[in-house]
């Protein structure tokens, strides 16, 4: 299992993904039922991250969003070569297509958790609304890690 979040902690609510990773890291010692959970965070997705999917049973991507429903949205991902990538931005669907292209295999089952944010200004703290959305998303991820994936497999 890999939980991979991205975002810029210096840009207000864009810190939601890394904040969720920090929350999971802090809770991990009290949840042995989670088993092996790898945690990864970065400022943005890069083609090289396709190799981080190697050997995973499932992957949960986490990002902040201004357009998802509040408090969060949870969707299954499929590889899509139509989602282009540049040196500035890459979508998870494109990363899955890169994995397929590089390895010649299908990627592991992947989902995207987008957490609603509103304020992404440089130097801004996490907004109160985003902090509440983070709490709701963290509870959802805790239930997934505790074995509730079967509902979505």
C-alpha positions in Angstrom: 0.0 0.0 0.0 1.3 3.4 -0.9 -0.3 6.8 0.1 1.2 9.5 -2.1 0.3 13.1 -1.6 1.5 16.2 -3.2 1.2 19.9 -2.6 3.1 23.0 -1.5 3.1 23.6 2.2 3.9 27.2 1.6 0.7 27.8 -0.4 -2.1 27.7 2.1 -4.6 25.0 1.4 -2.3 23.4 -1.1 -0.7 21.8 2.0 -3.7 19.5 2.5 -2.0 16.4 0.9 1.3 16.7 2.9 -0.8 17.5 6.0 -2.7 14.2 5.6 0.6 12.3 5.2 1.9 13.9 8.4 -1.4 12.8 10.2 -1.1 9.2 9.0 2.6 9.1 10.0 1.7 10.3 13.5 -1.2 7.7 13.8 0.6 4.8 12.3 2.2 3.5 15.6 -1.3 3.2 17.2 -2.7 1.2 14.2 -0.9 -2.1 13.7 -3.9 -3.3 11.7 -2.8 -1.0 8.9 0.1 -3.3 8.0 2.8 -2.0 5.7 1.8 1.5 4.5 4.4 3.5 2.5 4.0 7.2 2.7 5.3 9.6 0.0 5.0 13.3 -0.5 6.3 15.8 -3.1 5.5 19.2 -4.5 4.0 17.7 -7.7 3.8 14.5 -9.6 6.7 13.7 -11.9 7.1 10.9 -14.5 9.8 9.4 -12.3 7.1 8.7 -9.7 5.7 5.9 -11.9 8.5 3.7 -10.4 7.1 4.3 -6.9 4.0 2.3 -8.0 6.1 -0.8 -8.6 5.2 -3.7 -6.3 2.2 -2.0 -4.6 -1.1 -3.8 -4.0 -3.0 -0.5 -4.2 -2.2 3.2 -4.2 -4.0 6.2 -2.8 -3.2 9.6 -4.3 -4.0 12.7 -2.3 -4.2 16.3 -3.5 -6.0 19.5 -2.6 -8.7 20.8 -5.0 -10.7 24.0 -5.4 -13.3 22.2 -7.5 -14.2 19.0 -5.7 -17.1 18.6 -3.4 -16.6 19.5 0.2 -15.1 18.0 2.3 -13.5 15.6 -0.2 -14.0 13.4 -3.2 -12.8 9.8 -3.7 -12.5 8.4 -7.2 -11.0 5.3 -8.9 -8.3 6.1 -11.4 -7.5 4.5 -14.7 -4.5 5.0 -16.9 -5.1 7.7 -19.5 -2.5 8.6 -22.1 -4.7 11.5 -23.1 -3.8 13.3 -19.8 -0.6 14.9 -20.9 2.2 15.9 -18.7 4.8 18.7 -18.7 7.6 19.6 -16.4 5.1 21.7 -14.5 2.0 19.6 -14.0 1.0 15.9 -14.2 -2.2 14.2 -13.5 -2.3 10.8 -11.7 -4.0 9.2 -14.7 -1.0 10.2 -16.8 1.4 8.8 -14.2 -0.5 5.5 -14.5 -0.1 5.6 -18.3 3.6 6.2 -17.8 3.8 3.2 -15.5 2.1 1.0 -18.2 4.5 2.4 -20.9 7.6 1.9 -18.8 6.9 -1.5 -17.3 4.6 -3.1 -19.9 2.2 -4.0 -17.1 -1.0 -2.6 -15.7 -0.6 -0.3 -12.7 -1.9 -1.4 -9.3 -5.5 -0.4 -8.4 -5.3 3.4 -7.7 -7.7 6.0 -6.2 -7.6 9.7 -5.9 -8.7 11.5 -2.7 -9.1 15.2 -3.4 -9.6 17.4 -0.3 -11.5 20.7 -0.8 -9.4 23.8 -0.3 -10.1 27.4 -0.9 -7.1 29.6 -0.2 -3.8 28.8 -2.1 -1.9 32.1 -1.7 1.8 32.0 -1.1 2.6 32.2 2.6 -1.0 31.7 3.7 -1.8 29.2 6.5 -4.2 26.4 6.1 -7.7 27.9 6.2 -10.2 26.9 8.8 -12.5 25.3 6.3 -9.6 23.3 4.8 -8.6 22.1 8.3 -12.1 20.8 8.9 -12.1 19.1 5.5 -8.7 17.6 6.4 -10.2 16.1 9.6 -13.0 14.5 7.6 -10.6 13.1 5.0 -8.3 11.8 7.6 -11.1 9.8 9.2 -12.0 8.4 5.8 -8.4 7.3 5.2 -8.1 5.8 8.6 -11.1 3.6 7.8 -9.6 2.6 4.5 -6.3 1.7 6.1 -8.2 -0.3 8.7 -9.6 -2.6 6.0 -12.5 -0.9 4.4 -11.0 -1.1 1.0 -13.2 -4.1 0.1 -16.1 -1.7 -0.5 -14.1 -0.1 -3.4 -12.2 -3.0 -4.8 
